[in-house]
């Protein structure tokens, strides 16, 4: 899997900072994940479904990027998450 480009102004020693809590700490029970579309950096538990259930294999896209890729599917996924 190719390395993700970390934005230079992300802060932290290695540039990995959760945009929600501003923490640089990730661990196996709450990993920090990267959106493959926009480089959003966030803890899995801070983002919510589906990340709290499991980290997907391969690419992962935040809701905003996912909706750009598949607008009709994103609406149905978002509706399920909000229930």
Biopython code that builds the backbone (N, CA, C, O; Angstrom):
import numpy as np
from Bio.PDB.StructureBuilder import StructureBuilder

atoms = [
    (1, "UNK", "N", (0.845, -1.173, 0.000)),
    (1, "UNK", "CA", (0.000, 0.000, 0.000)),
    (1, "UNK", "C", (0.895, 1.242, 0.000)),
    (1, "UNK", "O", (1.818, 1.310, 0.811)),
    (2, "UNK", "N", (0.666, 2.204, -0.857)),
    (2, "UNK", "CA", (1.522, 3.390, -0.910)),
    (2, "UNK", "C", (1.352, 4.260, 0.326)),
    (2, "UNK", "O", (0.283, 4.287, 0.936)),
    (3, "UNK", "N", (2.411, 4.967, 0.690)),
    (3, "UNK", "CA", (2.377, 5.873, 1.828)),
    (3, "UNK", "C", (1.507, 7.076, 1.501)),
    (3, "UNK", "O", (1.516, 7.575, 0.376)),
    (4, "UNK", "N", (0.761, 7.534, 2.488)),
    (4, "UNK", "CA", (-0.060, 8.732, 2.328)),
    (4, "UNK", "C", (0.818, 9.956, 2.517)),
    (4, "UNK", "O", (1.711, 9.953, 3.366)),
    (5, "UNK", "N", (0.576, 11.002, 1.736)),
    (5, "UNK", "CA", (1.293, 12.254, 1.893)),
    (5, "UNK", "C", (0.705, 12.991, 3.086)),
    (5, "UNK", "O", (-0.505, 13.212, 3.149)),
    (6, "UNK", "N", (1.541, 13.365, 4.016)),
    (6, "UNK", "CA", (1.115, 14.083, 5.200)),
    (6, "UNK", "C", (1.259, 15.572, 4.935)),
    (6, "UNK", "O", (2.341, 16.019, 4.552)),
    (7, "UNK", "N", (0.198, 16.359, 5.128)),
    (7, "UNK", "CA", (0.324, 17.796, 4.943)),
    (7, "UNK", "C", (1.391, 18.365, 5.872)),
    (7, "UNK", "O", (1.438, 18.010, 7.050)),
    (8, "UNK", "N", (2.245, 19.242, 5.356)),
    (8, "UNK", "CA", (3.370, 19.751, 6.127)),
    (8, "UNK", "C", (2.959, 20.581, 7.325)),
    (8, "UNK", "O", (3.703, 20.638, 8.304)),
    (9, "UNK", "N", (1.810, 21.224, 7.286)),
    (9, "UNK", "CA", (1.400, 22.060, 8.393)),
    (9, "UNK", "C", (0.529, 21.320, 9.399)),
    (9, "UNK", "O", (-0.193, 21.953, 10.169)),
    (10, "UNK", "N", (0.585, 19.979, 9.408)),
    (10, "UNK", "CA", (-0.265, 19.201, 10.287)),
    (10, "UNK", "C", (0.150, 19.263, 11.745)),
    (10, "UNK", "O", (-0.662, 18.974, 12.623)),
    (11, "UNK", "N", (1.396, 19.633, 12.029)),
    (11, "UNK", "CA", (1.853, 19.679, 13.416)),
    (11, "UNK", "C", (2.248, 18.306, 13.895)),
    (11, "UNK", "O", (2.258, 17.347, 13.124)),
    (12, "UNK", "N", (2.574, 18.211, 15.167)),
    (12, "UNK", "CA", (2.991, 16.937, 15.716)),
    (12, "UNK", "C", (4.360, 16.552, 15.203)),
    (12, "UNK", "O", (4.813, 17.044, 14.170)),
    (13, "UNK", "N", (5.012, 15.668, 15.934)),
    (13, "UNK", "CA", (6.365, 15.262, 15.562)),
    (13, "UNK", "C", (6.428, 14.594, 14.199)),
    (13, "UNK", "O", (7.355, 14.841, 13.427)),
    (14, "UNK", "N", (5.441, 13.745, 13.897)),
    (14, "UNK", "CA", (5.433, 13.062, 12.607)),
    (14, "UNK", "C", (4.368, 13.611, 11.661)),
    (14, "UNK", "O", (4.137, 13.044, 10.594)),
    (15, "UNK", "N", (3.718, 14.712, 12.045)),
    (15, "UNK", "CA", (2.726, 15.343, 11.184)),
    (15, "UNK", "C", (1.349, 14.718, 11.259)),
    (15, "UNK", "O", (0.456, 15.119, 10.513)),
    (16, "UNK", "N", (1.149, 13.743, 12.142)),
    (16, "UNK", "CA", (-0.134, 13.067, 12.244)),
    (16, "UNK", "C", (-0.882, 13.597, 13.465)),
    (16, "UNK", "O", (-0.518, 13.314, 14.606)),
    (17, "UNK", "N", (-1.942, 14.377, 13.201)),
    (17, "UNK", "CA", (-2.733, 14.978, 14.263)),
    (17, "UNK", "C", (-4.207, 14.812, 13.916)),
    (17, "UNK", "O", (-4.632, 15.177, 12.820)),
    (18, "UNK", "N", (-4.985, 14.265, 14.838)),
    (18, "UNK", "CA", (-6.424, 14.122, 14.632)),
    (18, "UNK", "C", (-7.060, 15.508, 14.527)),
    (18, "UNK", "O", (-6.854, 16.353, 15.399)),
    (19, "UNK", "N", (-7.833, 15.743, 13.463)),
    (19, "UNK", "CA", (-8.450, 17.056, 13.268)),
    (19, "UNK", "C", (-9.549, 17.339, 14.289)),
    (19, "UNK", "O", (-9.895, 18.500, 14.508)),
    (20, "UNK", "N", (-10.094, 16.318, 14.906)),
    (20, "UNK", "CA", (-11.157, 16.501, 15.894)),
    (20, "UNK", "C", (-10.631, 16.858, 17.274)),
    (20, "UNK", "O", (-11.099, 17.817, 17.888)),
    (21, "UNK", "N", (-9.650, 16.085, 17.774)),
    (21, "UNK", "CA", (-9.193, 16.274, 19.153)),
    (21, "UNK", "C", (-7.791, 16.865, 19.256)),
    (21, "UNK", "O", (-7.318, 17.162, 20.353)),
    (22, "UNK", "N", (-7.126, 17.035, 18.111)),
    (22, "UNK", "CA", (-5.769, 17.598, 18.036)),
    (22, "UNK", "C", (-4.722, 16.728, 18.732)),
    (22, "UNK", "O", (-3.632, 17.206, 19.046)),
    (23, "UNK", "N", (-5.043, 15.461, 18.973)),
    (23, "UNK", "CA", (-4.111, 14.529, 19.595)),
    (23, "UNK", "C", (-3.263, 13.842, 18.537)),
    (23, "UNK", "O", (-3.709, 13.617, 17.412)),
    (24, "UNK", "N", (-2.039, 13.514, 18.913)),
    (24, "UNK", "CA", (-1.147, 12.776, 18.018)),
    (24, "UNK", "C", (-1.110, 11.294, 18.377)),
    (24, "UNK", "O", (-0.422, 10.513, 17.720)),
    (25, "UNK", "N", (-1.844, 10.904, 19.413)),
    (25, "UNK", "CA", (-1.800, 9.530, 19.900)),
    (25, "UNK", "C", (-2.832, 8.657, 19.206)),
    (25, "UNK", "O", (-4.018, 8.985, 19.157)),
    (26, "UNK", "N", (-2.366, 7.556, 18.680)),
    (26, "UNK", "CA", (-3.242, 6.538, 18.117)),
    (26, "UNK", "C", (-2.817, 5.215, 18.728)),
    (26, "UNK", "O", (-1.649, 5.046, 19.078)),
    (27, "UNK", "N", (-3.736, 4.282, 18.861)),
    (27, "UNK", "CA", (-3.382, 2.959, 19.354)),
    (27, "UNK", "C", (-4.266, 1.930, 18.666)),
    (27, "UNK", "O", (-5.214, 2.306, 17.977)),
    (28, "UNK", "N", (-3.983, 0.650, 18.832)),
    (28, "UNK", "CA", (-4.759, -0.371, 18.107)),
    (28, "UNK", "C", (-6.267, -0.321, 18.374)),
    (28, "UNK", "O", (-7.057, -0.685, 17.503)),
    (29, "UNK", "N", (-6.672, 0.122, 19.559)),
    (29, "UNK", "CA", (-8.108, 0.177, 19.843)),
    (29, "UNK", "C", (-8.763, 1.433, 19.272)),
    (29, "UNK", "O", (-9.987, 1.488, 19.149)),
    (30, "UNK", "N", (-7.966, 2.438, 18.923)),
    (30, "UNK", "CA", (-8.491, 3.682, 18.343)),
    (30, "UNK", "C", (-7.452, 4.272, 17.390)),
    (30, "UNK", "O", (-6.830, 5.289, 17.697)),
    (31, "UNK", "N", (-7.266, 3.632, 16.230)),
    (31, "UNK", "CA", (-6.234, 4.102, 15.299)),
    (31, "UNK", "C", (-6.595, 5.426, 14.644)),
    (31, "UNK", "O", (-7.766, 5.790, 14.544)),
    (32, "UNK", "N", (-5.584, 6.127, 14.208)),
    (32, "UNK", "CA", (-5.782, 7.326, 13.407)),
    (32, "UNK", "C", (-5.836, 6.888, 11.945)),
    (32, "UNK", "O", (-4.960, 6.162, 11.475)),
    (33, "UNK", "N", (-6.866, 7.334, 11.232)),
    (33, "UNK", "CA", (-7.054, 6.941, 9.832)),
    (33, "UNK", "C", (-6.963, 8.160, 8.925)),
    (33, "UNK", "O", (-7.160, 9.294, 9.360)),
    (34, "UNK", "N", (-6.661, 7.905, 7.665)),
    (34, "UNK", "CA", (-6.479, 8.946, 6.655)),
    (34, "UNK", "C", (-7.479, 8.733, 5.528)),
    (34, "UNK", "O", (-7.622, 7.618, 5.026)),
    (35, "UNK", "N", (-8.167, 9.787, 5.130)),
    (35, "UNK", "CA", (-9.028, 9.723, 3.956)),
    (35, "UNK", "C", (-8.125, 9.659, 2.723)),
    (35, "UNK", "O", (-7.172, 10.430, 2.609)),
    (36, "UNK", "N", (-8.420, 8.757, 1.818)),
    (36, "UNK", "CA", (-7.624, 8.625, 0.607)),
    (36, "UNK", "C", (-7.997, 9.657, -0.453)),
    (36, "UNK", "O", (-7.378, 9.706, -1.516)),
    (37, "UNK", "N", (-9.002, 10.478, -0.172)),
    (37, "UNK", "CA", (-9.400, 11.506, -1.123)),
    (37, "UNK", "C", (-8.878, 12.889, -0.773)),
    (37, "UNK", "O", (-8.468, 13.643, -1.655)),
    (38, "UNK", "N", (-8.891, 13.227, 0.524)),
    (38, "UNK", "CA", (-8.533, 14.591, 0.915)),
    (38, "UNK", "C", (-7.505, 14.638, 2.042)),
    (38, "UNK", "O", (-7.163, 15.725, 2.507)),
    (39, "UNK", "N", (-7.018, 13.518, 2.481)),
    (39, "UNK", "CA", (-6.039, 13.438, 3.565)),
    (39, "UNK", "C", (-6.574, 13.898, 4.911)),
    (39, "UNK", "O", (-5.800, 14.360, 5.749)),
    (40, "UNK", "N", (-7.900, 13.782, 5.144)),
    (40, "UNK", "CA", (-8.459, 14.002, 6.464)),
    (40, "UNK", "C", (-7.766, 13.032, 7.412)),
    (40, "UNK", "O", (-7.615, 11.854, 7.092)),
    (41, "UNK", "N", (-7.346, 13.514, 8.567)),
    (41, "UNK", "CA", (-6.683, 12.680, 9.568)),
    (41, "UNK", "C", (-7.555, 12.704, 10.815)),
    (41, "UNK", "O", (-7.795, 13.770, 11.382)),
    (42, "UNK", "N", (-8.035, 11.533, 11.252)),
    (42, "UNK", "CA", (-8.973, 11.491, 12.376)),
    (42, "UNK", "C", (-8.903, 10.132, 13.074)),
    (42, "UNK", "O", (-8.627, 9.111, 12.444)),
    (43, "UNK", "N", (-9.162, 10.136, 14.412)),
    (43, "UNK", "CA", (-9.286, 8.871, 15.127)),
    (43, "UNK", "C", (-10.559, 8.160, 14.657)),
    (43, "UNK", "O", (-11.569, 8.807, 14.379)),
    (44, "UNK", "N", (-10.507, 6.857, 14.571)),
    (44, "UNK", "CA", (-11.668, 6.077, 14.125)),
    (44, "UNK", "C", (-12.888, 6.339, 15.006)),
    (44, "UNK", "O", (-13.992, 6.485, 14.482)),
    (45, "UNK", "N", (-12.722, 6.401, 16.325)),
    (45, "UNK", "CA", (-13.874, 6.601, 17.217)),
    (45, "UNK", "C", (-14.433, 8.015, 17.126)),
    (45, "UNK", "O", (-15.612, 8.221, 17.417)),
    (46, "UNK", "N", (-13.638, 8.977, 16.739)),
    (46, "UNK", "CA", (-14.125, 10.356, 16.600)),
    (46, "UNK", "C", (-14.944, 10.523, 15.321)),
    (46, "UNK", "O", (-15.813, 11.393, 15.258)),
    (47, "UNK", "N", (-14.681, 9.705, 14.303)),
    (47, "UNK", "CA", (-15.401, 9.839, 13.035)),
    (47, "UNK", "C", (-16.748, 9.140, 13.076)),
    (47, "UNK", "O", (-17.686, 9.578, 12.409)),
    (48, "UNK", "N", (-16.864, 8.078, 13.833)),
    (48, "UNK", "CA", (-18.144, 7.367, 13.935)),
    (48, "UNK", "C", (-18.258, 6.236, 12.931)),
    (48, "UNK", "O", (-17.252, 5.700, 12.466)),
    (49, "UNK", "N", (-19.499, 5.875, 12.599)),
    (49, "UNK", "CA", (-19.738, 4.782, 11.655)),
    (49, "UNK", "C", (-19.186, 5.136, 10.291)),
    (49, "UNK", "O", (-19.251, 6.304, 9.908)),
    (50, "UNK", "N", (-18.660, 4.218, 9.554)),
    (50, "UNK", "CA", (-18.479, 2.805, 9.844)),
    (50, "UNK", "C", (-17.152, 2.491, 10.543)),
    (50, "UNK", "O", (-16.874, 1.328, 10.835)),
    (51, "UNK", "N", (-16.337, 3.505, 10.814)),
    (51, "UNK", "CA", (-15.006, 3.249, 11.366)),
    (51, "UNK", "C", (-15.025, 2.665, 12.771)),
    (51, "UNK", "O", (-14.103, 1.933, 13.130)),
    (52, "UNK", "N", (-16.041, 2.959, 13.579)),
    (52, "UNK", "CA", (-16.069, 2.402, 14.926)),
    (52, "UNK", "C", (-16.319, 0.903, 14.892)),
    (52, "UNK", "O", (-15.984, 0.194, 15.841)),
    (53, "UNK", "N", (-16.905, 0.421, 13.807)),
    (53, "UNK", "CA", (-17.163, -1.014, 13.678)),
    (53, "UNK", "C", (-15.930, -1.778, 13.210)),
    (53, "UNK", "O", (-15.644, -2.864, 13.715)),
    (54, "UNK", "N", (-15.208, -1.223, 12.259)),
    (54, "UNK", "CA", (-14.008, -1.869, 11.722)),
    (54, "UNK", "C", (-13.323, -0.916, 10.755)),
    (54, "UNK", "O", (-13.974, -0.109, 10.091)),
    (55, "UNK", "N", (-12.007, -1.019, 10.687)),
    (55, "UNK", "CA", (-11.236, -0.237, 9.726)),
    (55, "UNK", "C", (-11.258, -1.007, 8.415)),
    (55, "UNK", "O", (-10.858, -2.171, 8.388)),
    (56, "UNK", "N", (-11.710, -0.396, 7.331)),
    (56, "UNK", "CA", (-11.799, -1.126, 6.059)),
    (56, "UNK", "C", (-10.420, -1.426, 5.473)),
    (56, "UNK", "O", (-9.464, -0.677, 5.677)),
    (57, "UNK", "N", (-10.342, -2.513, 4.758)),
    (57, "UNK", "CA", (-9.134, -2.840, 4.013)),
    (57, "UNK", "C", (-9.092, -1.956, 2.778)),
    (57, "UNK", "O", (-10.130, -1.672, 2.180)),
    (58, "UNK", "N", (-7.916, -1.527, 2.398)),
    (58, "UNK", "CA", (-7.800, -0.723, 1.185)),
    (58, "UNK", "C", (-8.136, 0.725, 1.429)),
    (58, "UNK", "O", (-7.922, 1.249, 2.523)),
    (59, "UNK", "N", (-8.667, 1.378, 0.402)),
    (59, "UNK", "CA", (-8.962, 2.806, 0.480)),
    (59, "UNK", "C", (-10.150, 3.087, 1.388)),
    (59, "UNK", "O", (-11.090, 2.297, 1.473)),
    (60, "UNK", "N", (-10.086, 4.235, 2.069)),
    (60, "UNK", "CA", (-11.207, 4.726, 2.862)),
    (60, "UNK", "C", (-11.421, 6.186, 2.502)),
    (60, "UNK", "O", (-10.464, 6.952, 2.387)),
    (61, "UNK", "N", (-12.685, 6.572, 2.325)),
    (61, "UNK", "CA", (-13.024, 7.944, 1.973)),
    (61, "UNK", "C", (-13.971, 8.522, 3.017)),
    (61, "UNK", "O", (-14.923, 7.856, 3.425)),
    (62, "UNK", "N", (-13.721, 9.752, 3.452)),
    (62, "UNK", "CA", (-14.619, 10.439, 4.376)),
    (62, "UNK", "C", (-15.954, 10.671, 3.669)),
    (62, "UNK", "O", (-16.065, 10.468, 2.460)),
    (63, "UNK", "N", (-16.969, 11.099, 4.433)),
    (63, "UNK", "CA", (-18.291, 11.300, 3.832)),
    (63, "UNK", "C", (-18.258, 12.301, 2.684)),
    (63, "UNK", "O", (-18.913, 12.098, 1.662)),
    (64, "UNK", "N", (-17.502, 13.373, 2.849)),
    (64, "UNK", "CA", (-17.451, 14.401, 1.807)),
    (64, "UNK", "C", (-16.845, 13.852, 0.510)),
    (64, "UNK", "O", (-17.397, 14.065, -0.570)),
    (65, "UNK", "N", (-15.728, 13.156, 0.612)),
    (65, "UNK", "CA", (-15.092, 12.581, -0.583)),
    (65, "UNK", "C", (-15.941, 11.461, -1.169)),
    (65, "UNK", "O", (-16.050, 11.331, -2.388)),
    (66, "UNK", "N", (-16.541, 10.654, -0.302)),
    (66, "UNK", "CA", (-17.379, 9.559, -0.762)),
    (66, "UNK", "C", (-18.570, 10.090, -1.550)),
    (66, "UNK", "O", (-18.951, 9.517, -2.571)),
    (67, "UNK", "N", (-19.163, 11.198, -1.071)),
    (67, "UNK", "CA", (-20.322, 11.740, -1.772)),
    (67, "UNK", "C", (-19.941, 12.303, -3.136)),
    (67, "UNK", "O", (-20.755, 12.297, -4.059)),
    (68, "UNK", "N", (-18.702, 12.793, -3.268)),
    (68, "UNK", "CA", (-18.248, 13.264, -4.573)),
    (68, "UNK", "C", (-18.054, 12.114, -5.548)),
    (68, "UNK", "O", (-18.261, 12.273, -6.751)),
    (69, "UNK", "N", (-17.660, 10.963, -5.034)),
    (69, "UNK", "CA", (-17.404, 9.803, -5.878)),
    (69, "UNK", "C", (-18.697, 9.087, -6.265)),
    (69, "UNK", "O", (-18.812, 8.568, -7.375)),
    (70, "UNK", "N", (-19.664, 9.058, -5.360)),
    (70, "UNK", "CA", (-20.910, 8.324, -5.598)),
    (70, "UNK", "C", (-22.056, 9.016, -4.869)),
    (70, "UNK", "O", (-22.458, 8.559, -3.799)),
    (71, "UNK", "N", (-22.593, 10.104, -5.416)),
    (71, "UNK", "CA", (-23.602, 10.903, -4.721)),
    (71, "UNK", "C", (-24.836, 10.132, -4.245)),
    (71, "UNK", "O", (-25.260, 10.319, -3.105)),
    (72, "UNK", "N", (-25.411, 9.292, -5.063)),
    (72, "UNK", "CA", (-26.641, 8.600, -4.666)),
    (72, "UNK", "C", (-26.366, 7.573, -3.573)),
    (72, "UNK", "O", (-27.174, 7.422, -2.656)),
    (73, "UNK", "N", (-25.261, 6.877, -3.653)),
    (73, "UNK", "CA", (-24.906, 5.892, -2.640)),
    (73, "UNK", "C", (-24.553, 6.569, -1.324)),
    (73, "UNK", "O", (-24.884, 6.050, -0.258)),
    (74, "UNK", "N", (-23.897, 7.703, -1.379)),
    (74, "UNK", "CA", (-23.510, 8.429, -0.173)),
    (74, "UNK", "C", (-24.729, 8.883, 0.615)),
    (74, "UNK", "O", (-24.695, 8.867, 1.846)),
    (75, "UNK", "N", (-25.790, 9.282, -0.045)),
    (75, "UNK", "CA", (-27.000, 9.720, 0.642)),
    (75, "UNK", "C", (-27.604, 8.560, 1.421)),
    (75, "UNK", "O", (-28.030, 8.746, 2.561)),
    (76, "UNK", "N", (-27.650, 7.369, 0.833)),
    (76, "UNK", "CA", (-28.224, 6.221, 1.531)),
    (76, "UNK", "C", (-27.339, 5.775, 2.688)),
    (76, "UNK", "O", (-27.855, 5.365, 3.728)),
    (77, "UNK", "N", (-26.023, 5.845, 2.535)),
    (77, "UNK", "CA", (-25.102, 5.478, 3.613)),
    (77, "UNK", "C", (-25.224, 6.471, 4.762)),
    (77, "UNK", "O", (-25.287, 6.065, 5.923)),
    (78, "UNK", "N", (-25.258, 7.746, 4.462)),
    (78, "UNK", "CA", (-25.358, 8.784, 5.475)),
    (78, "UNK", "C", (-26.678, 8.662, 6.231)),
    (78, "UNK", "O", (-26.702, 8.874, 7.444)),
    (79, "UNK", "N", (-27.764, 8.332, 5.560)),
    (79, "UNK", "CA", (-29.062, 8.164, 6.202)),
    (79, "UNK", "C", (-29.013, 7.031, 7.209)),
    (79, "UNK", "O", (-29.599, 7.143, 8.286)),
    (80, "UNK", "N", (-28.328, 5.943, 6.887)),
    (80, "UNK", "CA", (-28.203, 4.813, 7.813)),
    (80, "UNK", "C", (-27.367, 5.197, 9.019)),
    (80, "UNK", "O", (-27.684, 4.786, 10.135)),
    (81, "UNK", "N", (-26.324, 5.963, 8.832)),
    (81, "UNK", "CA", (-25.426, 6.381, 9.915)),
    (81, "UNK", "C", (-26.165, 7.275, 10.890)),
    (81, "UNK", "O", (-25.953, 7.171, 12.098)),
    (82, "UNK", "N", (-27.029, 8.154, 10.394)),
    (82, "UNK", "CA", (-27.732, 9.107, 11.243)),
    (82, "UNK", "C", (-28.864, 8.475, 12.032)),
    (82, "UNK", "O", (-29.394, 9.119, 12.937)),
    (83, "UNK", "N", (-29.261, 7.245, 11.733)),
    (83, "UNK", "CA", (-30.358, 6.580, 12.436)),
    (83, "UNK", "C", (-29.955, 6.180, 13.830)),
    (83, "UNK", "O", (-30.760, 5.607, 14.565)),
]
sb = StructureBuilder()
sb.init_structure("model")
sb.init_model(0)
sb.init_chain("A")
sb.init_seg("    ")
for serial, (resi, resn, name, xyz) in enumerate(atoms, 1):
    if name == "N":
        sb.init_residue(resn, " ", resi, " ")
    sb.init_atom(name, np.array(xyz, "f"), 0.0, 1.0, " ", f" {name:<3s}", serial, name[0])
structure = sb.get_structure()
